[in-house]
Amino acid sequence: MKHELVVVLDFGGQYNQLIARRVRDLNVYCEVKSYKTPIEEIKKMNPVGIIFTGGPNSVYLETSPTISPEIFSMGIPVLGICYGSQLMAHLLGGEVKPAEKSEYGKTETNFSADSLMFKDIPTKSITWMSHTDRIEKVPEGFKITAFSETCPVAAMENPEKALYAVQFHPEVQHTEYGQQILKNFLYNVCKVSGDWSMKNYINTAVNDVRAKVGEGKVLLALSGGVDSSVLAALLSKAVGNKLTCIFVDHGLMRKNEGDEVEAAFADRELNFIRVNAGERFLGKLKGVTDPETKRKIIGEEFIRVFEEEAKKIGKVDFLAQGTIYPDVIESGSGDAAVIKSHHNVGGLPDYVDFKDIVEPLRLLFKDEVRRLGRELNLPNYLVNRQPFPGPGLAIRIIGDITEEKVKILQDADYIFREEIAKAGLDTEINQYFAVLTSMRSVGVMGDFRTYDYTLALRAVTTTDFMTADFARIPYDTLAQISNRIVNEVNSVNRIVYDVTTKPPSTIEWE
Ligand code: XMP
């Protein structure tokens, strides 16, 4: 795949992936690389621009991440952000020192109108700052192009050498004109044409897959999640019925979900096998209460069912995997590839006899995968699906699992989701679901005493699912949800709303 490329060099900043996503949103392909990547390797990649991310360290300490100053004389434009801007100043002979006061949060910043970086933005606007050190003296050949009350060098540049630096974070939404500033760097400084789009991506990916697969057979474990669904749609476009998708329905999906997944693939050219294995899974889970044991049983049983079905097909040549870019990024903190181990169905490759792997989503961020899905005409309910644990409702039922409990939870969860969508909150809340606590307590229904389950509602706002806040659902909406669930679902007589953040809680209740 040949695209204009921007390399984002990661110095351990919390926004490294966000920078890359913003660049991609501006139709420029980019890759995140560790700051330890050898200069020779960067040269070989032939980037049109390089961006240094922020990071938590101080540039003047010996142990802090750094880079060979050669990077500034390769004739490739460089943009340093936060730590990256200080590193540029430090390495080129400027001065970086701890400021008397840290600058954190929204900051009024003044911009010089004649910088290429700040074209088409007002000379005064809000930026997002988060730093303790600051540039005290710019290197020779540089001029200051932005400042704030406490930050004398909020931006600096040496246009002759195409070196630019900003102390603030253009990638975060709180920086009012952040996206325009990044666009200016890409289009005014790096002079990109903007050749990265999902339409182009489909064409290239389809051709690449065809070239690799030839007449071979491809096998895919379809979970109904966003990644595997988009992968199925893309592969069916590329290789048609040389693709077989096996969808193991473990009976622990949300209400109607199994049918929805099946319906989405009914009209496509591919072999779709749905295995309704609900009873088999419930049998294995009978009496099991420990969440880790539940996960293990489901993982193992999944592989067994998949293997049985795969054997019926005979030898396959390729196994398709829905690996996406955040799974393969090398982080600046020096760790190798980051793998969401417990989130993936581990072990599949060992059980299936195949020649090679196809991973056409390997370069994409999650939001790009969703865009790709829309381009491929997948229905919104699949493309916008919330994260859903592989073991499904099994871990949202505390304690032992029975068919009855699964049904209660499916029905209650369905009402919850319906009401959230009706209230127009489904785009604001990133994940929301019901949990069957398996705790029972006394209630009254008409003239009768009841002894029924307590259901918990969980709804969170989050960007990365590593930390989360509970969603501030209006009381009236909660009242409506509670009312409907206790009236429409048997065996629930009490509803509680989870008001904890993550940490100290997690998003799921296991
Ligand atoms: P926790 O509960 O750890 O969850 O705060 C963080 C996010 O991960 C999702 N999750 C999973 N996703 N397979 C997945 O694909 C899994 O096994 C799994 N377990 C948790 C969870 O829903 C939340 O979004």
Boltz pocket constraint, residues with backbone or C-beta under 6 A from the ligand:
constraints:
  - pocket:
      binder: B
      contacts: [[A, 342], [A, 343], [A, 344], [A, 387], [A, 388], [A, 389], [A, 390], [A, 391], [A, 431], [A, 465], [A, 466], [A, 502], [A, 505], [A, 506], [A, 507], [A, 508], [A, 509]]
      max_distance: 6.0
